[in-house]
């Protein structure tokens, strides 16, 4: 199932975050809980974990670019539960 993942909101005052690393390239698979990408805000740098098993289809926010909280960041192909 194709899902667009959004930039998490790490605090009530967070407006945006910058993607500082992608740990998967388009076409690579991942497991639930593995780190997909890393973001940096004014106060914190953190890893964003995969919400499910799947495959990264498309990166919408490249390294070094910022995205608003809740803005689309990437598109994944999420595996259906067994």
Secondary structure, DSSP 8 states (H G I E B T S, - for coil): -EEEEE----STT--EEEEEEESS-TT-EE-TTSEEEEEE-SS-EEEEE-SSSEEEEEESS-TT-EEETT-EEEEEEE----
